[in-house]
Amino acid sequence: MIDFLLLIFQQESGEVLRDVEYAKNLALDIHLPPGREEKWPVVLYLHGGGWGKGDKKEDRNFRFLPPKGIAVASINYRLSREARYPAAVEDCRAAIRWVREKGSQYKLDPKRIGIFGISAGGHLALLTGLLGEDSSRTTSSRVSAICSWYGPADFTKGHGRDGGFLNFIGGTIDQVPEKYREASPVTHASKDDPPTLMMYGETDEVVPLWHGHRLQKALRAAGAHVELVTVKNGGHGSNGKNMQPSMKEIMEKTIAFFQEHLRGEEKQR
């Protein structure tokens, strides 16, 4: 999708550790920044694919982060053809707990964890990040920052035009209304939610802009920090013609967001 623009950010590459098991039959790839820090802030990355397809080896849309001092743990989670909701969310939370418990062995800082996803991965990033703690576990599954690019946020009135959600959730809204509500990030807004950055295309017909507006309204009402970026002329996952902000600017904004909330670096004025 945007690989050609990643050339803008190319620098010396850091170490990449492939297929590290974080749960039974589930693995992640660790992309470390260049440099000699003992522990790097880390972003858990969730690929897109309509909840039913995709793989960590195929999605490269996080590669602009490691050159800027942010490690990435790109995970595979259970797809809808393997296990339905809430399996994928449970996997994301398991990956966060794994970073907290074992990340130090791989130069990952267990105290500085963010989450980032695109499309269906953006939905999982929002839902996982806003759910916060899992009371049944002793290790925290909270994150310090959430970033979503065109991730669905509200299914309380149905699954919209994305039929992949029907397979993911396992029924229609009339059949399992409680699951549609539970799987909607908008229903989990609370005051103690981590800072959230969202990007939505103005002309996106797969995940319309109203998803972002509804979640922004809910988070603001709860007193949480949220920023919504509307991409003019932007569709779903495409560069679009004359996009504003441009894809380069979107990546730069994402970098600055994680640098601020994971590295403690102030925004460039």
N, C-alpha and C positions, 0 to 999 in steps of 0.2 A: 504493500500500500504506500508506504512513505519511505522505503529504504533508500531511494536515491537522495533524499534530503538528509539522511544520516551522515552523508559525506561531509556536511557542514560541520559536524561535531567530531570528526575523526581525530583522535589523538593516540598516543601510545596505549596499546591494549593491556589490560591486566589479566590475571589468571582466571581461567574458566574451569570449574569442576562440574563434570557431567554426572547425571543420574545418581544423585545422592538420595538415599531412601529416607523419607521423613515419616512415613507410616507404611503399614503393610501393603505391598504392591503399588505404592505411590512414591514418585521421585521428583526431585527438583534439580535444576541447574543453577549453580552459583557463579555469578559474573562479578569479579572483584575489580575495583578501580586500580589503575597504576599507582604506585607509591608504596610507602612503607608504614602506614598506620597499623597499629596492632589490632584495632577493631574499627570496622567501617559501619556507618549507618546503613541500614538495608531496607529496600523496598521489595515487598512481596508482589510479584507480577502475575496477573491472571489473564490468560489468553482469551480471545473471543471465539465465536463459532456457534452461536445459537444454543448453547448449553449441551449440544449433541455431537459436536465435532471440534477439531482443533487439537494442537499438541504444542508443548513448550518448545520443541525443536523447530517448529514452522513459523512461529511468531517472533519477529525481531524488533517489534516496535517499542522496546524499552532501551535499546542500545545507546541512546543518547545520554543515559544517566551515569554509567560507570566512569566515563571520562571526566565527569564533573564531581567525582568524589562520593557517589552514591552506589553502593553495591546493590545487586539485584538477585533475588532468589525467584527464578521463574518456575512455576509449579505445574505439574499435571494434576488435575482433579478428576473425580469420577464423572463421566458424561452421562447424559440422560438415558442412553441405551444400556448403560451398565447399572445405574441406580438413580432413582428419582429424588427430588427434593425431600429432605434437606441434605442429602449426601454431599453435594459439592460444597455447601457452606460448612459442613462439618470438616471437610478436607482442608479448606482454607484456614479454619481455626486451628486444626491440628498442625498445619505448617507454621503458623505463628508460634504455637507452643514449642514446636521443635526448635525454632530459632532461639527462643528464650532459654531452652534447656541445653542445647548443643551447639548453637551458633558460634559461640566463642572459639570452638575448635577449628572453625573455618574463617576466622577473622571477621565475624559478624557481631555487631554490638547488640546484645539482647535488650538494651534499654532504649534503643533508637530504631523503631520499626515503623515503616509506613506501608500502605497498600495501594496498588494501582492496577486498573484493568480497563479493557477496551470492549465496548459493546456488551455481550453477555458477561464478559469478564469485568466490565465496569459495574454491572449490576451486582455481581458477587463481591466486588470490592466495597461498594456502598453498603450492602447488606451485612457483610462480615464486620466492617468497620463500625457500623452503627449499632450492631448487636452488642458489641463490647464483651463483657465477661461471660464465661460459661460457668455457671454456679456449681456444676457437677465436677469441675476440674480444679486442681490446686494451682496449676500454672496459668497465668493470665493469658487471655487471647485478645487483649486490647491492643490497639495501634495508636501511634501518635499523629498520624496524618492520613487522609484519604484523598485519592485523586481518581476520577472517573472520566473517561472520554466516551460520550454518547451511550451511557449505560441506562437501561430502563430503571425507573424509580417507583412507578405506581401501577399496580395491577388490580387495584381494588374495584375497578369497573370492567375487568376482563383482561385478556392478553393482547389486545390491540391487533396489529397486523403481523406480529411475529409469532407464527405458528409453532416455532421451536419451544416456546414457553409452555404450550399445551402438553408436550411430551415431557418437559422438565418437571412440571408440577403434577402430572398424572391425572388430569381430569379437567372439566370445564368449571367455570366459576359457580355455576349452579350446583355442580356435584361436590366441589370441595371449596366453598367460599372462604373457610378459615385459613386454608393454605395460601390462597391468593392474597389475603391480608398479611399473613405472616411473612410471605416472600417479598412484600413490597417495602423497600427501604423507607418510604415516606411515613410508614406507621411506627417507625422506631426512633424518630427524632426525639432527642432529649438534651437538656442543658449541658451535660458533661460529655457530649459527643466531641470527637477530635476535629480539628480544622478540616474542612472539606472543600476541594476544588473540583468543579464540574465543567465540562465542555460539551456543548450541543450544537449541531448544525442547524442553521435557520431553515433549511429546506429538507431536512432529514424526514423521510416518509416511513422509515423503519422504526426509529425511536424519536417521535416528534419532540419538539422543543418544550412542550407543556410538561413533560416528565421533569425537566430541570426546574421549571417554574414552581411546580408543586412541591418538590423537595426543598427548594430554596425557601419557600414560604413556611414550610413546616419547621425547618431548622432555625430560621430567624425567630419564629414564634416561640420556640423552645429556649432561645437565648444562646444557641451555638454559633460558632464562626463558620460562615459559608461564603463562597464566591462562585458565581455562575458566569461563564463566558459564553456569549452567543456568537457563533461563527457565521458571519454573513456570507451567503452564497455557498455555505458548506452543507454537504449531504451526509450520508452515513458512511463513515470510514473512508471517504474519498478526499482527495486534495481539493477538488472543485476548482472552478475557474474564478480567479479574482477573489479568493477567500480572504476575509478580514476578521480576525487576525490570520496571518499566513501560517502554514504548518511550522515553519521555522520559529515564528513567534509563539505558537502554542507549545512547542517543545521547550523553548526558553522559559516560558511562564511555568511550566511543569517543573523544570530544573530549579528555578528560583523558589517555588513553593516547598519542595522537599529540602532544599538547602536551608531555608528559613526554619522549618519545623523539625528537621532531623539533625541538622548541623548547627543550628543556632545562628546562622548568618543572616544579617539584616538585608532587606530588599534593597536592590540598587535603585537609587532615586534618580 
